[in-house]
Amino acid sequence: MSLSKRFFLLGSILLMAALLLTFSSKAPSAHAASVSASTDSLTTTTSAIPANAFSCPSRSICFYQNEDGTGQSKSCLTSVCRGAWYSTTVGGVHAGSVFDNSNSIFWVADKQAGVEYCLSPGAYNLFHSYGYYWVEYGVTSCSDAYIRPLP
């Protein structure tokens, strides 16, 4: 068989495989592929979120043992837990995720690495990496916030 016929045959096989995967009922959608990408490591929440995940009372900040907003949790009213650094420990480990339902920004920090991040209200995957948090009660923009010294 000539070289050109071999390339044609190989190309035909690859094209058929691509079409089969594209139109297969089990093929992942283009949307699923785009959802799995993230540019911010703190906001990665790409897997299916359980129905009971990220349940948090109004005007509170809640920390969860697992990275998907489930497992053991602790919560605190942001009118109470403010003005100081508090531990994110839940179930003996740094929290895996957080939901800030307070309409206030908050900081997460890791003392060993010397890093602090200001985050807007919402749900975040913390990857068990941050041992402390500070709520800026009533402040809604990180650009208006003051970085507090680590504990």
C-alpha positions as CSV (number, residue, x, y, z in Angstrom):
1,M,0.0,0.0,0.0
2,S,1.4,3.4,-0.9
3,L,2.3,6.0,1.7
4,S,-0.5,8.4,0.6
5,K,-3.1,5.6,0.9
6,R,-1.9,4.8,4.4
7,F,-2.2,8.5,5.5
8,F,-5.7,8.6,4.0
9,L,-6.7,5.4,5.8
10,L,-5.3,6.7,9.1
11,G,-7.0,10.0,8.7
12,S,-10.4,8.4,7.9
13,I,-10.1,6.2,11.1
14,L,-9.3,9.3,13.2
15,L,-12.2,11.2,11.7
16,M,-14.6,8.4,12.4
17,A,-13.4,8.1,16.0
18,A,-13.8,11.9,16.5
19,L,-17.4,11.8,15.1
20,L,-18.3,8.8,17.2
21,L,-17.1,10.5,20.4
22,T,-18.7,13.8,19.5
23,F,-22.2,12.3,18.9
24,S,-22.0,9.6,21.5
25,S,-24.6,10.0,24.3
26,K,-21.8,9.6,26.9
27,A,-19.5,12.2,25.5
28,P,-18.9,15.2,27.8
29,S,-20.4,18.4,26.6
30,A,-18.4,21.5,25.6
31,H,-20.1,23.3,28.5
32,A,-18.9,20.7,31.0
33,A,-15.4,21.1,29.8
34,S,-15.6,24.9,30.1
35,V,-17.0,24.7,33.6
36,S,-14.1,22.5,34.9
37,A,-11.6,25.2,34.1
38,S,-10.9,28.0,36.6
39,T,-8.6,30.9,36.8
40,D,-8.9,31.5,40.5
41,S,-7.8,28.7,42.8
42,L,-10.0,29.9,45.7
43,T,-13.2,29.8,43.6
44,T,-12.9,26.4,42.1
45,T,-16.3,24.7,42.6
46,T,-16.6,22.6,39.5
47,S,-18.1,19.3,40.7
48,A,-21.8,18.7,41.2
49,I,-22.8,20.5,44.5
50,P,-24.9,18.3,46.8
51,A,-28.4,19.7,47.6
52,N,-27.6,20.3,51.2
53,A,-24.3,22.1,50.5
54,F,-23.5,25.6,51.6
55,S,-26.5,26.0,53.9
56,C,-25.8,29.2,56.0
57,P,-28.0,31.5,57.9
58,S,-28.4,35.1,56.7
59,R,-25.8,37.6,58.0
60,S,-23.4,34.7,58.9
61,I,-20.2,33.2,57.7
62,C,-20.1,29.3,57.6
63,F,-17.1,27.0,57.3
64,Y,-17.4,23.4,56.2
65,Q,-15.1,20.4,56.7
66,N,-15.3,19.3,53.1
67,E,-14.4,21.2,50.0
68,D,-17.9,21.1,48.6
69,G,-19.8,22.8,51.4
70,T,-20.7,19.6,53.2
71,G,-19.6,17.7,56.3
72,Q,-19.2,19.2,59.8
73,S,-19.7,22.9,59.8
74,K,-19.5,25.9,62.1
75,S,-21.1,29.3,61.7
76,C,-21.0,32.7,63.3
77,L,-23.1,35.8,62.9
78,T,-20.8,38.4,61.4
79,S,-22.1,41.0,63.8
80,V,-20.4,38.8,66.5
81,C,-17.4,37.3,64.7
82,R,-15.7,40.5,63.6
83,G,-12.8,42.7,64.6
84,A,-10.4,39.8,65.2
85,W,-8.9,36.8,63.5
86,Y,-10.8,33.6,64.1
87,S,-9.9,30.0,63.4
88,T,-11.3,28.2,60.4
89,T,-10.8,24.8,62.0
90,V,-13.8,22.4,61.5
91,G,-13.6,18.8,62.7
92,G,-9.9,19.1,63.5
93,V,-8.8,20.4,60.1
94,H,-8.7,23.8,58.4
95,A,-12.0,24.3,56.6
96,G,-12.3,22.9,53.1
97,S,-14.9,25.5,52.1
98,V,-16.7,28.6,53.2
99,F,-19.9,30.4,52.5
100,D,-20.1,34.1,53.4
101,N,-23.8,35.0,53.6
102,S,-23.2,38.3,55.4
103,N,-23.0,40.8,52.6
104,S,-19.6,41.7,54.0
105,I,-16.1,40.9,52.7
106,F,-13.8,38.7,54.6
107,W,-10.2,37.7,54.7
108,V,-8.6,34.3,54.9
109,A,-5.0,33.9,55.9
110,D,-2.3,31.3,56.4
111,K,0.3,32.3,59.0
112,Q,3.1,29.9,57.9
113,A,2.9,31.0,54.2
114,G,2.3,34.6,55.2
115,V,-0.6,35.0,52.7
116,E,-3.9,36.8,53.0
117,Y,-6.8,37.0,50.5
118,C,-9.7,39.3,50.6
119,L,-12.9,37.7,49.3
120,S,-16.4,39.0,48.4
121,P,-19.5,37.3,49.8
122,G,-20.1,33.9,48.3
123,A,-19.0,30.3,48.4
124,Y,-15.4,29.3,48.0
125,N,-13.3,26.1,48.1
126,L,-10.5,26.8,50.5
127,F,-8.6,23.6,49.9
128,H,-7.9,23.3,53.7
129,S,-5.2,25.9,53.2
130,Y,-6.2,28.8,55.4
131,G,-6.2,28.7,59.2
132,Y,-7.8,32.1,60.0
133,Y,-10.5,34.5,58.9
134,W,-11.4,38.1,59.5
135,V,-14.8,39.6,58.6
136,E,-14.9,43.2,57.5
137,Y,-18.5,43.8,58.8
138,G,-20.4,46.2,56.6
139,V,-17.6,46.6,54.0
140,T,-18.7,45.3,50.6
141,S,-15.6,45.9,48.5
142,C,-12.1,44.5,48.9
143,S,-10.7,47.8,47.5
144,D,-12.1,49.6,50.6
145,A,-10.6,47.2,53.1
146,Y,-7.6,47.4,55.3
147,I,-5.3,44.4,55.6
148,R,-5.0,43.4,59.2
149,P,-1.8,41.9,60.7
150,L,-1.8,38.2,60.9
151,P,-2.6,36.6,64.2
